[in-house]
Amino acid sequence: MIYKRGCNSKGVNETCSKCGERGSCGVYWYKFMWQGKLIRESTKQGNDKVARQMEAAHRTSLARGEVGLRDKKPSPSLAEFIDNRFEPWARGTFEKASPKTWFDWYRVGLRAIKSYKPLADSKLNEITSETLADFAAHRQTKGLQVSTINSSLRVARRVLRLAVEWGAVESSPKVKLSPGERHRERVVTLQEEAKYLSAAPELVASIATVLCDTGLRPEECFRLRWEKIAWANGRHGTLLVTHGKTAAARRVLPITPRVRGILETRWEAASKPVEGWIWAAPTRSGHVESSSLKKQHRQVFKTLAEQDQKNNQKSIRRFVLYSLRHTFLTRLGESGCDVWTLARIAGHSDIRMSARYVHPSEDAVLSAMARLGGHKIGHNENHTNSGAVARRQLTQ
């Protein structure tokens, strides 16, 4: 069989901006079994007919004994593949376009993989699910959280899958994540939200309010710019999200009255700039980062705990800023929003991610069925009569 390896490059002599390969994207490969061994080679052709002819010629040569089985290139170790191919690709792809993805995910995960010698020194074609399970068990003995362990496993899975795509190995093992990972499913109540905002400093309270009313990812909120705010659009204005995890993250969201009030106050305090970061800060990126708010975020709960202890009240359970996005989407789903609209607002690339927020009630189901009454479906009197007339005409 033949198949096409296509990324972003259009010619065999171009370098792909997605995978970093040169001369392998956009061309056809063929593979077939011969005497129990897998034969797979690139045709270096973009024409499927020529590729099929080359595959047939190779099969014929093997059948006639004119050529033997070609020796396979020795498989590199996982550490060698990471150092020579994967890490340069990941750094070049994400370091500037998405620094958080590179610094907080890929770089940390790759360091964890290379620090475990039994996995790092293994040849790519020798790595099995058991090898990866041993790696996870080793990480667990260090007292790391399940989410941290699974993060490094996901990086390993990405490395191995790209090794297959780039032809460094024939197949990749199944990566099984460790169970018990805690997800950010904390929903903040209206009372908890009010207490938090009352105790938070101005910057933290403003960002938290925007997250509560728009459902933005914290990283999307930090990267908001003045030129992306349209004060005259919609009822209270709109904001354009241009940066996110996926292509679906680019979207336009309406602004609520209290978000408009916050943005107008900051805009006027900054002398009404035409462009620039909304949450400007003296950081390398020029805007607020999650690390900038962690200390202030923790201080809010410390202040609330002291106040509640003084007033003999129960303290609110802690949450992370990302929980405010989950809270907004949960409230949106409970309001009756359909999954397609919710996915558009949330910037989800897959509606399965949005479906967990939408739980139609029995009344909503009955109401949806009732709305079908206006459509010409099912059986009605006119439909029955017209059917009877047609049957009579056929029998005459």
C-alpha positions as YAML, in Angstrom:
chain: A
units: angstrom
residues:
- id: 1
  name: MET
  ca: [0.00, 0.00, 0.00]
- id: 2
  name: ILE
  ca: [1.07, 3.60, -0.53]
- id: 3
  name: TYR
  ca: [0.42, 6.55, 1.71]
- id: 4
  name: LYS
  ca: [1.29, 10.21, 1.67]
- id: 5
  name: ARG
  ca: [3.21, 11.97, 4.39]
- id: 6
  name: GLY
  ca: [1.96, 15.51, 4.14]
- id: 7
  name: CYS
  ca: [2.58, 18.33, 6.60]
- id: 8
  name: ASN
  ca: [3.07, 21.92, 5.46]
- id: 9
  name: SER
  ca: [5.68, 21.71, 2.72]
- id: 10
  name: LYS
  ca: [4.44, 21.56, -0.87]
- id: 11
  name: GLY
  ca: [7.58, 20.38, -2.62]
- id: 12
  name: VAL
  ca: [10.08, 17.63, -2.08]
- id: 13
  name: ASN
  ca: [12.92, 20.14, -1.73]
- id: 14
  name: GLU
  ca: [11.22, 22.33, 0.88]
- id: 15
  name: THR
  ca: [11.67, 22.20, 4.63]
- id: 16
  name: CYS
  ca: [8.40, 21.60, 6.46]
- id: 17
  name: SER
  ca: [7.62, 24.30, 9.03]
- id: 18
  name: LYS
  ca: [5.61, 21.80, 11.07]
- id: 19
  name: CYS
  ca: [7.88, 18.77, 11.41]
- id: 20
  name: GLY
  ca: [11.24, 20.17, 10.33]
- id: 21
  name: GLU
  ca: [11.76, 17.44, 7.76]
- id: 22
  name: ARG
  ca: [13.26, 18.18, 4.35]
- id: 23
  name: GLY
  ca: [12.24, 16.25, 1.29]
- id: 24
  name: SER
  ca: [9.87, 13.83, 3.08]
- id: 25
  name: CYS
  ca: [6.65, 15.83, 3.36]
- id: 26
  name: GLY
  ca: [4.13, 15.79, 0.55]
- id: 27
  name: VAL
  ca: [5.61, 12.64, -1.02]
- id: 28
  name: TYR
  ca: [4.34, 9.09, -1.18]
- id: 29
  name: TRP
  ca: [5.74, 6.15, 0.75]
- id: 30
  name: TYR
  ca: [4.96, 2.48, 0.25]
- id: 31
  name: LYS
  ca: [5.00, -0.41, 2.66]
- id: 32
  name: PHE
  ca: [4.25, -4.11, 2.43]
- id: 33
  name: MET
  ca: [5.18, -7.36, 4.16]
- id: 34
  name: TRP
  ca: [7.73, -9.67, 2.54]
- id: 35
  name: GLN
  ca: [8.71, -12.97, 4.14]
- id: 36
  name: GLY
  ca: [7.54, -11.75, 7.52]
- id: 37
  name: LYS
  ca: [9.43, -8.45, 7.37]
- id: 38
  name: LEU
  ca: [8.05, -4.97, 6.84]
- id: 39
  name: ILE
  ca: [9.33, -3.15, 3.77]
- id: 40
  name: ARG
  ca: [8.80, 0.60, 3.88]
- id: 41
  name: GLU
  ca: [10.50, 3.20, 1.70]
- id: 42
  name: SER
  ca: [9.96, 6.66, 0.34]
- id: 43
  name: THR
  ca: [9.29, 7.03, -3.38]
- id: 44
  name: LYS
  ca: [10.35, 10.70, -3.27]
- id: 45
  name: GLN
  ca: [7.46, 11.29, -5.63]
- id: 46
  name: GLY
  ca: [4.30, 13.35, -5.28]
- id: 47
  name: ASN
  ca: [2.45, 11.39, -7.97]
- id: 48
  name: ASP
  ca: [0.45, 8.43, -6.68]
- id: 49
  name: LYS
  ca: [0.60, 6.54, -10.00]
- id: 50
  name: VAL
  ca: [4.37, 6.69, -10.12]
- id: 51
  name: ALA
  ca: [4.51, 5.66, -6.47]
- id: 52
  name: ARG
  ca: [2.39, 2.57, -7.18]
- id: 53
  name: GLN
  ca: [4.65, 1.64, -10.10]
- id: 54
  name: MET
  ca: [7.72, 1.91, -7.89]
- id: 55
  name: GLU
  ca: [6.08, -0.28, -5.24]
- id: 56
  name: ALA
  ca: [5.21, -2.88, -7.90]
- id: 57
  name: ALA
  ca: [8.76, -2.79, -9.26]
- id: 58
  name: HIS
  ca: [10.20, -3.40, -5.81]
- id: 59
  name: ARG
  ca: [7.85, -6.32, -5.23]
- id: 60
  name: THR
  ca: [8.83, -7.82, -8.60]
- id: 61
  name: SER
  ca: [12.54, -7.46, -7.86]
- id: 62
  name: LEU
  ca: [12.11, -9.23, -4.53]
- id: 63
  name: ALA
  ca: [10.11, -12.03, -6.15]
- id: 64
  name: ARG
  ca: [12.79, -12.60, -8.80]
- id: 65
  name: GLY
  ca: [15.56, -12.54, -6.24]
- id: 66
  name: GLU
  ca: [17.26, -9.64, -7.99]
- id: 67
  name: VAL
  ca: [17.60, -7.70, -4.74]
- id: 68
  name: GLY
  ca: [17.71, -8.81, -1.18]
- id: 69
  name: LEU
  ca: [16.04, -7.29, 1.80]
- id: 70
  name: ARG
  ca: [17.59, -3.90, 2.37]
- id: 71
  name: ASP
  ca: [19.27, -3.42, 5.70]
- id: 72
  name: LYS
  ca: [17.49, -1.09, 8.05]
- id: 73
  name: LYS
  ca: [19.25, 1.86, 9.59]
- id: 74
  name: PRO
  ca: [20.21, 1.32, 13.22]
- id: 75
  name: SER
  ca: [17.61, 2.78, 15.55]
- id: 76
  name: PRO
  ca: [18.86, 5.70, 17.69]
- id: 77
  name: SER
  ca: [18.32, 5.86, 21.42]
- id: 78
  name: LEU
  ca: [15.49, 7.95, 22.76]
- id: 79
  name: ALA
  ca: [17.93, 10.52, 24.18]
- id: 80
  name: GLU
  ca: [19.73, 10.81, 20.83]
- id: 81
  name: PHE
  ca: [16.47, 11.27, 18.96]
- id: 82
  name: ILE
  ca: [15.37, 13.97, 21.43]
- id: 83
  name: ASP
  ca: [18.68, 15.86, 21.28]
- id: 84
  name: ASN
  ca: [19.17, 15.66, 17.51]
- id: 85
  name: ARG
  ca: [15.66, 15.92, 16.14]
- id: 86
  name: PHE
  ca: [12.76, 16.40, 18.54]
- id: 87
  name: GLU
  ca: [14.09, 19.12, 20.85]
- id: 88
  name: PRO
  ca: [15.26, 21.41, 18.01]
- id: 89
  name: TRP
  ca: [11.83, 21.03, 16.39]
- id: 90
  name: ALA
  ca: [9.94, 21.70, 19.64]
- id: 91
  name: ARG
  ca: [12.11, 24.69, 20.54]
- id: 92
  name: GLY
  ca: [11.82, 26.23, 17.08]
- id: 93
  name: THR
  ca: [8.08, 25.64, 16.92]
- id: 94
  name: PHE
  ca: [6.97, 26.77, 20.38]
- id: 95
  name: GLU
  ca: [9.66, 28.89, 22.08]
- id: 96
  name: LYS
  ca: [8.47, 32.13, 20.48]
- id: 97
  name: ALA
  ca: [4.97, 31.21, 19.29]
- id: 98
  name: SER
  ca: [3.89, 29.64, 22.59]
- id: 99
  name: PRO
  ca: [6.54, 30.06, 25.32]
- id: 100
  name: LYS
  ca: [4.41, 28.40, 27.98]
- id: 101
  name: THR
  ca: [4.10, 25.24, 25.87]
- id: 102
  name: TRP
  ca: [7.86, 25.04, 25.45]
- id: 103
  name: PHE
  ca: [9.08, 26.11, 28.90]
- id: 104
  name: ASP
  ca: [6.37, 24.61, 31.10]
- id: 105
  name: TRP
  ca: [5.56, 21.44, 29.16]
- id: 106
  name: TYR
  ca: [8.05, 20.25, 26.56]
- id: 107
  name: ARG
  ca: [11.25, 21.37, 28.28]
- id: 108
  name: VAL
  ca: [10.21, 20.04, 31.69]
- id: 109
  name: GLY
  ca: [8.96, 16.76, 30.23]
- id: 110
  name: LEU
  ca: [12.07, 16.18, 28.12]
- id: 111
  name: ARG
  ca: [14.32, 16.76, 31.13]
- id: 112
  name: ALA
  ca: [12.35, 14.19, 33.11]
- id: 113
  name: ILE
  ca: [12.63, 11.64, 30.31]
- id: 114
  name: LYS
  ca: [16.38, 12.10, 29.82]
- id: 115
  name: SER
  ca: [17.04, 11.93, 33.57]
- id: 116
  name: TYR
  ca: [15.69, 8.34, 33.71]
- id: 117
  name: LYS
  ca: [18.53, 6.42, 32.05]
- id: 118
  name: PRO
  ca: [16.70, 3.08, 31.49]
- id: 119
  name: LEU
  ca: [14.27, 4.94, 29.23]
- id: 120
  name: ALA
  ca: [16.62, 7.55, 27.75]
- id: 121
  name: ASP
  ca: [19.26, 4.96, 26.76]
- id: 122
  name: SER
  ca: [16.73, 2.56, 25.20]
- id: 123
  name: LYS
  ca: [16.64, 2.24, 21.42]
- id: 124
  name: LEU
  ca: [13.46, 3.60, 19.86]
- id: 125
  name: ASN
  ca: [12.51, 0.18, 18.50]
- id: 126
  name: GLU
  ca: [13.05, -1.43, 21.92]
- id: 127
  name: ILE
  ca: [10.80, 0.85, 23.96]
- id: 128
  name: THR
  ca: [7.65, -0.94, 25.13]
- id: 129
  name: SER
  ca: [4.65, -0.10, 27.26]
- id: 130
  name: GLU
  ca: [6.44, -1.83, 30.13]
- id: 131
  name: THR
  ca: [9.42, 0.52, 29.76]
- id: 132
  name: LEU
  ca: [7.11, 3.52, 30.01]
- id: 133
  name: ALA
  ca: [5.27, 1.98, 32.98]
- id: 134
  name: ASP
  ca: [8.62, 1.60, 34.78]
- id: 135
  name: PHE
  ca: [9.32, 5.26, 34.06]
- id: 136
  name: ALA
  ca: [5.97, 6.25, 35.57]
- id: 137
  name: ALA
  ca: [6.61, 4.05, 38.63]
- id: 138
  name: HIS
  ca: [10.02, 5.65, 39.09]
- id: 139
  name: ARG
  ca: [8.46, 9.10, 39.02]
- id: 140
  name: GLN
  ca: [5.83, 7.99, 41.50]
- id: 141
  name: THR
  ca: [8.49, 6.83, 44.00]
- id: 142
  name: LYS
  ca: [9.74, 10.41, 44.07]
- id: 143
  name: GLY
  ca: [6.42, 11.52, 45.52]
- id: 144
  name: LEU
  ca: [5.31, 13.44, 42.43]
- id: 145
  name: GLN
  ca: [1.64, 14.11, 41.79]
- id: 146
  name: VAL
  ca: [-0.22, 12.05, 39.22]
- id: 147
  name: SER
  ca: [-0.75, 15.09, 37.01]
- id: 148
  name: THR
  ca: [3.02, 15.69, 36.91]
- id: 149
  name: ILE
  ca: [3.71, 12.05, 36.05]
- id: 150
  name: ASN
  ca: [1.10, 12.05, 33.30]
- id: 151
  name: SER
  ca: [2.48, 15.28, 31.88]
- id: 152
  name: SER
  ca: [5.88, 13.66, 31.29]
- id: 153
  name: LEU
  ca: [4.16, 10.56, 29.85]
- id: 154
  name: ARG
  ca: [2.27, 12.75, 27.38]
- id: 155
  name: VAL
  ca: [5.55, 14.31, 26.27]
- id: 156
  name: ALA
  ca: [7.04, 10.83, 25.82]
- id: 157
  name: ARG
  ca: [4.00, 9.81, 23.77]
- id: 158
  name: ARG
  ca: [4.42, 12.87, 21.55]
- id: 159
  name: VAL
  ca: [8.11, 12.09, 21.02]
- id: 160
  name: LEU
  ca: [7.43, 8.47, 20.06]
- id: 161
  name: ARG
  ca: [4.58, 9.34, 17.71]
- id: 162
  name: LEU
  ca: [6.69, 11.88, 15.87]
- id: 163
  name: ALA
  ca: [9.49, 9.31, 15.65]
- id: 164
  name: VAL
  ca: [7.05, 7.11, 13.72]
- id: 165
  name: GLU
  ca: [5.92, 10.00, 11.48]
- id: 166
  name: TRP
  ca: [9.51, 10.93, 10.69]
- id: 167
  name: GLY
  ca: [10.48, 7.35, 9.85]
- id: 168
  name: ALA
  ca: [12.88, 6.84, 12.77]
- id: 169
  name: VAL
  ca: [10.94, 3.78, 14.00]
- id: 170
  name: GLU
  ca: [8.21, 1.53, 12.61]
- id: 171
  name: SER
  ca: [5.68, 1.83, 15.42]
- id: 172
  name: SER
  ca: [5.25, 3.33, 18.87]
- id: 173
  name: PRO
  ca: [4.04, 1.56, 22.03]
- id: 174
  name: LYS
  ca: [0.80, 2.42, 23.76]
- id: 175
  name: VAL
  ca: [1.30, 4.94, 26.53]
- id: 176
  name: LYS
  ca: [-0.99, 4.31, 29.48]
- id: 177
  name: LEU
  ca: [-1.50, 7.29, 31.78]
- id: 178
  name: SER
  ca: [-1.55, 6.83, 35.54]
- id: 179
  name: PRO
  ca: [-5.04, 6.86, 37.09]
- id: 180
  name: GLY
  ca: [-6.16, 9.29, 39.76]
- id: 181
  name: GLU
  ca: [-5.23, 12.55, 38.05]
- id: 182
  name: ARG
  ca: [-7.00, 15.53, 39.53]
- id: 183
  name: HIS
  ca: [-8.68, 17.73, 36.94]
- id: 184
  name: ARG
  ca: [-9.53, 21.40, 37.28]
- id: 185
  name: GLU
  ca: [-13.21, 20.77, 37.88]
- id: 186
  name: ARG
  ca: [-13.68, 23.07, 40.85]
- id: 187
  name: VAL
  ca: [-16.78, 25.23, 40.41]
- id: 188
  name: VAL
  ca: [-16.74, 28.48, 42.37]
- id: 189
  name: THR
  ca: [-20.07, 29.54, 43.83]
- id: 190
  name: LEU
  ca: [-21.37, 33.10, 43.54]
- id: 191
  name: GLN
  ca: [-20.79, 33.62, 47.27]
- id: 192
  name: GLU
  ca: [-17.20, 32.37, 47.02]
- id: 193
  name: GLU
  ca: [-16.60, 34.56, 43.99]
- id: 194
  name: ALA
  ca: [-17.85, 37.64, 45.82]
- id: 195
  name: LYS
  ca: [-15.67, 36.94, 48.88]
- id: 196
  name: TYR
  ca: [-12.60, 36.33, 46.74]
- id: 197
  name: LEU
  ca: [-13.03, 39.51, 44.68]
- id: 198
  name: SER
  ca: [-13.59, 41.61, 47.81]
- id: 199
  name: ALA
  ca: [-10.30, 40.44, 49.34]
- id: 200
  name: ALA
  ca: [-8.18, 40.43, 46.17]
- id: 201
  name: PRO
  ca: [-5.95, 43.36, 45.11]
- id: 202
  name: GLU
  ca: [-7.04, 45.40, 42.10]
- id: 203
  name: LEU
  ca: [-5.03, 43.55, 39.44]
- id: 204
  name: VAL
  ca: [-5.99, 40.06, 40.64]
- id: 205
  name: ALA
  ca: [-9.64, 41.02, 41.11]
- id: 206
  name: SER
  ca: [-9.82, 42.55, 37.63]
- id: 207
  name: ILE
  ca: [-8.31, 39.50, 35.92]
- id: 208
  name: ALA
  ca: [-10.47, 37.13, 37.97]
- id: 209
  name: THR
  ca: [-13.59, 39.05, 36.97]
- id: 210
  name: VAL
  ca: [-12.68, 38.85, 33.27]
- id: 211
  name: LEU
  ca: [-12.12, 35.09, 33.62]
- id: 212
  name: CYS
  ca: [-15.46, 34.67, 35.39]
- id: 213
  name: ASP
  ca: [-17.41, 36.61, 32.75]
- id: 214
  name: THR
  ca: [-15.70, 35.45, 29.54]
- id: 215
  name: GLY
  ca: [-14.39, 31.93, 30.19]
- id: 216
  name: LEU
  ca: [-10.99, 32.85, 28.75]
- id: 217
  name: ARG
  ca: [-8.02, 30.66, 29.49]
- id: 218
  name: PRO
  ca: [-5.66, 32.59, 31.83]
- id: 219
  name: GLU
  ca: [-2.98, 32.69, 29.12]
- id: 220
  name: GLU
  ca: [-5.52, 34.13, 26.65]
- id: 221
  name: CYS
  ca: [-6.54, 36.77, 29.18]
- id: 222
  name: PHE
  ca: [-2.93, 37.79, 29.89]
- id: 223
  name: ARG
  ca: [-2.33, 38.33, 26.14]
- id: 224
  name: LEU
  ca: [-5.30, 40.63, 25.52]
- id: 225
  name: ARG
  ca: [-4.41, 43.82, 23.65]
- id: 226
  name: TRP
  ca: [-6.15, 47.17, 23.36]
- id: 227
  name: GLU
  ca: [-6.39, 47.04, 19.56]
- id: 228
  name: LYS
  ca: [-8.47, 43.85, 19.89]
- id: 229
  name: ILE
  ca: [-11.21, 45.57, 21.91]
- id: 230
  name: ALA
  ca: [-14.20, 46.87, 19.94]
- id: 231
  name: TRP
  ca: [-16.13, 49.22, 22.21]
- id: 232
  name: ALA
  ca: [-19.00, 49.82, 19.74]
- id: 233
  name: ASN
  ca: [-19.70, 46.20, 18.75]
- id: 234
  name: GLY
  ca: [-22.51, 44.22, 20.34]
- id: 235
  name: ARG
  ca: [-24.38, 45.43, 23.38]
- id: 236
  name: HIS
  ca: [-21.38, 46.29, 25.57]
- id: 237
  name: GLY
  ca: [-18.48, 45.72, 23.19]
- id: 238
  name: THR
  ca: [-16.47, 42.69, 22.09]
- id: 239
  name: LEU
  ca: [-12.94, 41.36, 22.42]
- id: 240
  name: LEU
  ca: [-10.97, 39.35, 19.89]
- id: 241
  name: VAL
  ca: [-8.91, 36.41, 21.10]
- id: 242
  name: THR
  ca: [-5.98, 35.77, 18.76]
- id: 243
  name: HIS
  ca: [-3.77, 33.52, 20.85]
- id: 244
  name: GLY
  ca: [-4.69, 30.11, 22.23]
- id: 245
  name: LYS
  ca: [-3.94, 26.40, 22.39]
- id: 246
  name: THR
  ca: [-5.59, 25.53, 19.07]
- id: 247
  name: ALA
  ca: [-6.88, 27.18, 15.91]
- id: 248
  name: ALA
  ca: [-10.38, 27.16, 17.45]
- id: 249
  name: ALA
  ca: [-9.10, 29.50, 20.17]
- id: 250
  name: ARG
  ca: [-9.35, 32.45, 17.78]
- id: 251
  name: ARG
  ca: [-12.80, 33.87, 18.44]
- id: 252
  name: VAL
  ca: [-14.82, 36.99, 19.24]
- id: 253
  name: LEU
  ca: [-16.48, 37.22, 22.65]
- id: 254
  name: PRO
  ca: [-19.03, 39.74, 23.95]
- id: 255
  name: ILE
  ca: [-18.13, 41.89, 26.92]
- id: 256
  name: THR
  ca: [-20.32, 42.00, 30.01]
- id: 257
  name: PRO
  ca: [-21.08, 45.31, 31.76]
- id: 258
  name: ARG
  ca: [-18.67, 44.72, 34.65]
- id: 259
  name: VAL
  ca: [-15.87, 43.62, 32.30]
- id: 260
  name: ARG
  ca: [-16.42, 46.76, 30.23]
- id: 261
  name: GLY
  ca: [-16.22, 48.83, 33.40]
- id: 262
  name: ILE
  ca: [-12.88, 47.24, 34.33]
- id: 263
  name: LEU
  ca: [-11.42, 47.67, 30.86]
- id: 264
  name: GLU
  ca: [-12.61, 51.27, 30.50]
- id: 265
  name: THR
  ca: [-11.07, 52.16, 33.88]
- id: 266
  name: ARG
  ca: [-7.69, 50.66, 32.87]
- id: 267
  name: TRP
  ca: [-7.91, 52.25, 29.40]
- id: 268
  name: GLU
  ca: [-8.51, 55.72, 30.80]
- id: 269
  name: ALA
  ca: [-5.80, 55.27, 33.46]
- id: 270
  name: ALA
  ca: [-3.35, 54.36, 30.67]
- id: 271
  name: SER
  ca: [-4.26, 57.56, 28.72]
- id: 272
  name: LYS
  ca: [-6.50, 55.70, 26.25]
- id: 273
  name: PRO
  ca: [-3.83, 53.81, 24.28]
- id: 274
  name: VAL
  ca: [-4.57, 52.67, 20.72]
- id: 275
  name: GLU
  ca: [-2.55, 49.49, 21.06]
- id: 276
  name: GLY
  ca: [-0.50, 47.53, 23.55]
- id: 277
  name: TRP
  ca: [-0.99, 44.96, 26.31]
- id: 278
  name: ILE
  ca: [-4.02, 45.45, 28.53]
- id: 279
  name: TRP
  ca: [-2.26, 43.79, 31.46]
- id: 280
  name: ALA
  ca: [1.17, 45.35, 30.89]
- id: 281
  name: ALA
  ca: [3.87, 44.29, 33.36]
- id: 282
  name: PRO
  ca: [7.68, 44.48, 33.69]
- id: 283
  name: THR
  ca: [8.21, 40.89, 32.51]
- id: 284
  name: ARG
  ca: [10.13, 39.42, 29.60]
- id: 285
  name: SER
  ca: [6.90, 39.09, 27.60]
- id: 286
  name: GLY
  ca: [5.75, 42.58, 28.54]
- id: 287
  name: HIS
  ca: [2.46, 41.39, 30.05]
- id: 288
  name: VAL
  ca: [1.29, 39.68, 33.22]
- id: 289
  name: GLU
  ca: [2.22, 36.00, 33.55]
- id: 290
  name: SER
  ca: [0.68, 33.35, 35.79]
- id: 291
  name: SER
  ca: [3.87, 33.37, 37.87]
- id: 292
  name: SER
  ca: [3.28, 37.09, 38.50]
- id: 293
  name: LEU
  ca: [-0.06, 36.38, 40.17]
- id: 294
  name: LYS
  ca: [0.65, 33.20, 42.13]
- id: 295
  name: LYS
  ca: [1.92, 34.96, 45.25]
- id: 296
  name: GLN
  ca: [-0.94, 37.49, 45.24]
- id: 297
  name: HIS
  ca: [-3.47, 34.71, 44.56]
- id: 298
  name: ARG
  ca: [-2.23, 32.71, 47.57]
- id: 299
  name: GLN
  ca: [-2.25, 35.85, 49.71]
- id: 300
  name: VAL
  ca: [-5.98, 36.33, 49.00]
- id: 301
  name: PHE
  ca: [-6.84, 32.97, 50.57]
- id: 302
  name: LYS
  ca: [-4.53, 33.68, 53.50]
- id: 303
  name: THR
  ca: [-6.34, 36.97, 54.11]
- id: 304
  name: LEU
  ca: [-9.75, 35.31, 53.83]
- id: 305
  name: ALA
  ca: [-8.71, 32.55, 56.24]
- id: 306
  name: GLU
  ca: [-7.68, 35.14, 58.82]
- id: 307
  name: GLN
  ca: [-10.95, 37.04, 58.39]
- id: 308
  name: ASP
  ca: [-13.07, 33.90, 58.64]
- id: 309
  name: GLN
  ca: [-11.20, 32.72, 61.71]
- id: 310
  name: LYS
  ca: [-11.74, 36.08, 63.35]
- id: 311
  name: ASN
  ca: [-15.46, 36.01, 62.52]
- id: 312
  name: ASN
  ca: [-15.75, 32.31, 63.36]
- id: 313
  name: GLN
  ca: [-16.81, 31.47, 59.78]
- id: 314
  name: LYS
  ca: [-15.96, 28.59, 57.48]
- id: 315
  name: SER
  ca: [-13.18, 29.42, 55.01]
- id: 316
  name: ILE
  ca: [-13.74, 28.93, 51.30]
- id: 317
  name: ARG
  ca: [-11.97, 26.05, 49.61]
- id: 318
  name: ARG
  ca: [-8.98, 27.11, 47.56]
- id: 319
  name: PHE
  ca: [-9.02, 27.10, 43.76]
- id: 320
  name: VAL
  ca: [-6.68, 28.01, 40.92]
- id: 321
  name: LEU
  ca: [-7.37, 30.79, 38.43]
- id: 322
  name: TYR
  ca: [-8.17, 28.24, 35.73]
- id: 323
  name: SER
  ca: [-11.13, 27.12, 37.88]
- id: 324
  name: LEU
  ca: [-12.82, 30.42, 37.02]
- id: 325
  name: ARG
  ca: [-12.92, 29.39, 33.35]
- id: 326
  name: HIS
  ca: [-14.43, 26.05, 34.34]
- id: 327
  name: THR
  ca: [-16.93, 27.90, 36.52]
- id: 328
  name: PHE
  ca: [-18.02, 30.15, 33.64]
- id: 329
  name: LEU
  ca: [-18.48, 27.21, 31.25]
- id: 330
  name: THR
  ca: [-20.42, 25.26, 33.87]
- id: 331
  name: ARG
  ca: [-22.76, 28.19, 34.45]
- id: 332
  name: LEU
  ca: [-23.14, 28.60, 30.69]
- id: 333
  name: GLY
  ca: [-24.04, 24.93, 30.28]
- id: 334
  name: GLU
  ca: [-26.56, 25.10, 33.11]
- id: 335
  name: SER
  ca: [-28.21, 28.12, 31.49]
- id: 336
  name: GLY
  ca: [-29.32, 25.92, 28.56]
- id: 337
  name: CYS
  ca: [-26.56, 26.76, 26.07]
- id: 338
  name: ASP
  ca: [-26.18, 24.08, 23.39]
- id: 339
  name: VAL
  ca: [-22.89, 22.25, 23.00]
- id: 340
  name: TRP
  ca: [-22.02, 23.82, 19.63]
- id: 341
  name: THR
  ca: [-22.37, 27.38, 20.91]
- id: 342
  name: LEU
  ca: [-20.51, 26.53, 24.09]
- id: 343
  name: ALA
  ca: [-17.63, 25.05, 22.08]
- id: 344
  name: ARG
  ca: [-17.41, 28.25, 20.02]
- id: 345
  name: ILE
  ca: [-17.37, 30.45, 23.13]
- id: 346
  name: ALA
  ca: [-14.85, 28.24, 24.94]
- id: 347
  name: GLY
  ca: [-12.56, 27.90, 21.94]
- id: 348
  name: HIS
  ca: [-12.68, 24.10, 22.06]
- id: 349
  name: SER
  ca: [-11.45, 22.22, 19.00]
- id: 350
  name: ASP
  ca: [-13.58, 19.17, 19.85]
- id: 351
  name: ILE
  ca: [-17.19, 19.33, 21.05]
- id: 352
  name: ARG
  ca: [-16.52, 16.33, 23.28]
- id: 353
  name: MET
  ca: [-14.62, 18.74, 25.52]
- id: 354
  name: SER
  ca: [-17.68, 20.97, 25.67]
- id: 355
  name: ALA
  ca: [-20.21, 18.16, 26.15]
- id: 356
  name: ARG
  ca: [-19.24, 17.63, 29.79]
- id: 357
  name: TYR
  ca: [-20.61, 21.10, 30.60]
- id: 358
  name: VAL
  ca: [-23.98, 20.52, 28.95]
- id: 359
  name: HIS
  ca: [-26.50, 18.41, 30.85]
- id: 360
  name: PRO
  ca: [-30.00, 18.84, 29.38]
- id: 361
  name: SER
  ca: [-32.79, 18.57, 31.92]
- id: 362
  name: GLU
  ca: [-35.96, 16.56, 31.31]
- id: 363
  name: ASP
  ca: [-37.89, 19.78, 30.71]
- id: 364
  name: ALA
  ca: [-35.33, 20.88, 28.11]
- id: 365
  name: VAL
  ca: [-35.66, 17.56, 26.27]
- id: 366
  name: LEU
  ca: [-39.48, 17.78, 26.26]
- id: 367
  name: SER
  ca: [-39.32, 21.39, 25.08]
- id: 368
  name: ALA
  ca: [-37.00, 20.44, 22.20]
- id: 369
  name: MET
  ca: [-39.34, 17.64, 21.14]
- id: 370
  name: ALA
  ca: [-42.32, 19.99, 21.32]
- id: 371
  name: ARG
  ca: [-40.62, 22.45, 18.95]
- id: 372
  name: LEU
  ca: [-40.59, 19.74, 16.29]
- id: 373
  name: GLY
  ca: [-44.37, 20.01, 16.10]
- id: 374
  name: GLY
  ca: [-44.08, 22.86, 13.62]
- id: 375
  name: HIS
  ca: [-42.08, 20.76, 11.15]
- id: 376
  name: LYS
  ca: [-43.60, 18.40, 8.57]
- id: 377
  name: ILE
  ca: [-42.30, 15.18, 10.05]
- id: 378
  name: GLY
  ca: [-43.98, 12.04, 11.22]
- id: 379
  name: HIS
  ca: [-47.65, 11.34, 10.42]
- id: 380
  name: ASN
  ca: [-50.35, 13.97, 10.14]
- id: 381
  name: GLU
  ca: [-53.74, 14.08, 8.56]
- id: 382
  name: ASN
  ca: [-52.66, 15.70, 5.30]
- id: 383
  name: HIS
  ca: [-49.74, 13.32, 4.94]
- id: 384
  name: THR
  ca: [-51.99, 10.31, 5.51]
- id: 385
  name: ASN
  ca: [-54.60, 11.53, 2.99]
- id: 386
  name: SER
  ca: [-52.00, 12.27, 0.32]
- id: 387
  name: GLY
  ca: [-50.52, 8.82, 0.85]
- id: 388
  name: ALA
  ca: [-53.89, 7.17, 0.40]
- id: 389
  name: VAL
  ca: [-54.50, 9.10, -2.83]
- id: 390
  name: ALA
  ca: [-51.13, 8.04, -4.21]
- id: 391
  name: ARG
  ca: [-51.82, 4.38, -3.43]
- id: 392
  name: ARG
  ca: [-55.20, 4.56, -5.23]
- id: 393
  name: GLN
  ca: [-53.56, 6.08, -8.28]
- id: 394
  name: LEU
  ca: [-50.97, 3.30, -8.41]
- id: 395
  name: THR
  ca: [-53.63, 0.58, -8.24]
- id: 396
  name: GLN
  ca: [-55.84, 2.06, -10.99]
...
